[in-house]
Amino acid sequence: MTKRIKLFVVVLASLALSIAIVAFRHRGDGETPLPVLTTLDGFSLSDQRARPVKLDDLRGQVWIADFIFTGCQAACPMLTSRMRSLQRHIEEREGALGRELPVRLVSFSVDPEVDTPEKLQAYAAKWGADERRWLFLTGSLDEMNRAVTRGMKIPFEKGGADTSAFDVMHGERLVVVDKMGRIRGYFETDPEGMARVKDAIESLLSDRGA
């Protein structure tokens, strides 16, 4: 086992422990406050329009993150589909309330050396992303590692004999971040997990989970 694979396993084990803690402490009942797992450090990336995006730009908003790359043919279409369903859910909530909600969707590329802003813009358009709400982020590999692996505790690694995009390993959970830049939960993307994500959003917006 190489040193880099060992690191991947250690980070993955740490993430699994965090998820277990969340599952124990927050059962999606809408009443139990979400735990504060960690506070994110700053990052500096670019969105699908090549505009700079920093962590401070997301403060004051609840946001949900996923981790994808444009060449992915397996988990990423599923993850993006789940994010698109959240976009529709937020739009419906805004329609019912008659006001805009401070909620963003943020997709981090885990193959930033390949995923240019132009590629992410085409990917966003393909999936019907509302660019006012849904960001697709890329940047240098070092900065993406800092934001995703060290900050959000989501491991990703490009491996194998062929270093093509199809060999990228990455986490497949959604991460919910509060208005203060604190991670409040890691969630599965099955129906129960998605229901919990929606409950988490409501909780944080109403300050029940703040």
N, C-alpha and C positions, 0 to 999 in steps of 0.2 A: 504494500500500500504506500503510495507516494505521500510526501509531506503535504501537498495541496489537497489530496483526497482526504487525508486524516483531518485537516482543518475543516473541510466541508462536513465531515461526519460529526465533528465536535460541535460546530455551529448548528447543525441540524438537530442534534440531541438537545442542545440548549433551547432551541425553538420549540421542540416537542414538549419540554418541561413547562415553558411559558404557556403553551396552548392548554396543557393539562390544568394549570392553575386557573386560567380563564374559564375553562369549562366547569371547574369546581365552584368558582366564586360567582359566576354569572350564568344563570340558567335560562336567560331570555324571558323572564317573567315581567319585565318592564318596571320592576320595583327595586331590584338589587342593584346598587351602584356599580358601575364598571370600575374595575381596579385600574390604577395608574401603573403601567408596567415599566415604562421608561420615558424619559424626555429626549426628544431628538436633538442632535447637534445640527448646526447649520449645514446647508449644501448649496451648491451653485451649479445649475444645469440649464438646459435649453429646451423649449417646448417645440411642438411641431411647426411653429411659425418662425423658429430660430430666435425667439424672444427669450431673454434671460429670466430664469425662475429661481428664486431663492426660498428657503424655508419661511423667511419673514413674510413673503408674499402670500402665504397660505394662513398666516395667523388671523384669528378672528373667524375662521371657518372650520366646520367639521369636514374632514375629507377621508375618502376611502381609497386605498392604494391597492393596485395589483401589479404583477411583474410578468412581462411578456416580451416577445421579440417578433419582428415582422415575418421572419422565415419559419416560424414555428408552425407545425402541422398537427400537433397533438393537443396539449393542454391549453395553449394560448387562445385558440378560437372559443373554447368553452369559457375561459376566464373573461374574455372580451364580451362574450354574450351575456355573462352575468353582470358585468359593469353596464352594458347597454340596458339591461332590465332595471338596474338601479337608476339610471338616467330617466327612464320612463316613470318609475315610481316617484322620483323627486318632482318631476313635472306634474304628475297627477296630484301630489300633495300641495304643490304651489297653486294649482288650479282650484283645489278645494278651499284653501286658506285665503286665496286672493292676494298673495304677496310672494316675493322671492325669498327663498331660503338660503342661508349661508352654508351651502353644501357643495363640495367639489369632488370630482373624480380624478384620480391621478394614476396614470399607467407609466411605470418605469421600464425602460428597455433594459433587458439583461444581456443584450448584445450591442452595446453602444458603439463599438468600432464599426459595425455594419449599418446600424439603424441611424441614418442621418435624419435631420428634421424633415427633409423632403420625403423620405420613405415613411416616416411616421405620419406626415400629413396625408399621404395617400391612404395609409392604413386607417387613419381616423375617418376619412371620407367614406371608405368602403363600409365601415361599421356604423355610419350615421351618427358620429359623435358631434354633440353640440360643443363647439370649441369655446364658447363662453363659460362652460362648466367643466369640460373634460380635457385635461392636459395629458399629453404624451411626452415624456421627458427622456432626453439623452444627454450625453456629455462625454468627458474623458472617462476611460476605464477606471482610473484611480478615484475620480470624483463619484462615479456610480458605485464603486465598491464602498466608499465612505458613506454614501447615503443609504444604500440598500443593505449591504452585508453588516457593516459595523453599526449603522444607525438603526435600521429597521429589523435587524437580526434575521434577514431573509438571505440564505446562502444562494449563490449562483456560481457556476463554473463552466467554462468551455473546455471540454476534454476529448479524449479519444485520439486515435492516430491521425484522424482527419479533423482539423480544427474548423470545420464548417459550422454554420449556425445551428444545424440540426443536432449538434452534440452538446448544446447548452443545457445544463441541469439547473433547475431553479425551483423556488418555493411556489406552491399552488394555492395559497390561502389569501384571503383578503385581510387587509390591515385597516383598522379604524383609528383615526387620529383626531384628537379634540382640538378646540380652538386655540389652545395654548401650546400646540405642537407635542402633545404627549400621546404615546400609543396606549389605547384603551382596550384593545382586543385583537386577537387573530381568529379568523372565522373560516370554517369550511364553506364550500360552494354548493353543497347539496341543499335541498329545499329547507331543511331545518336551519342550516347555517345561514342561508340568505334571509330567513325570517328574523334571525338574531341580529344580522347586520342592520336590517330596517329598524328593529327595536332599539339598537344601539344609537342609530342616528337620532331617533325621536328622543331618547334619553338625554343625549348630549345637547340637543337643541333646546330642550326644556330645562336644562341645568340639573336634572335629576342625577346625571352621571358626572357632573362637573366637580 
